């Protein structure tokens, strides 16, 4: 079983994934002019295989990656900037990354 966590306004655990993504789509459409660059932030336990899984999600997008290990090296934060066409594409990548075990999506 995966320990996935999606952190948005502190109440994501009370909503189903469908409700969460529908709400995210509304928010994105209200505040973002598409197409545009979109910044994703993830935290995972430091593991090269998991980092590679996340990188593969964005392989065909010409992404900009920034990675930083925590002070003790236990976790790695990953920032990905990618050009997206619309909110559906943003959500598509979130859903793909959510398949990586133990990922925290910020």
C-alpha positions, 0 to 999 in steps of 0.5 A: 500500500502506498503512503501518498499524500497530497497537501492542499489547504490541509484538508485533502484527506477529507476528499476523494481523489476525484473531488480533489482533482476537480477542485484543483482544476477549478482553482487552476483555471481561475488563477492560471493563464494557459499555456504557461510554465507550471511548477511541481514540488514533490518530496520523497525518501531519498532513493535513486529509483524513485527519483528516476520514476518521477523524472520519467513522468516528465521525459517528453516535456523538456523539464527543468529539475531541481533536487535538494536532499534534506540535511540528514539525507533521508528525503529529497525535494524535487522541483519540476518546471514544465510548460503545460497547455492547460489544467488537464495536463497539470492534473495528468502529471500529478496523477502520474507522479502519484503512482510513485510510492511514498511521494508527497505532492505539495 
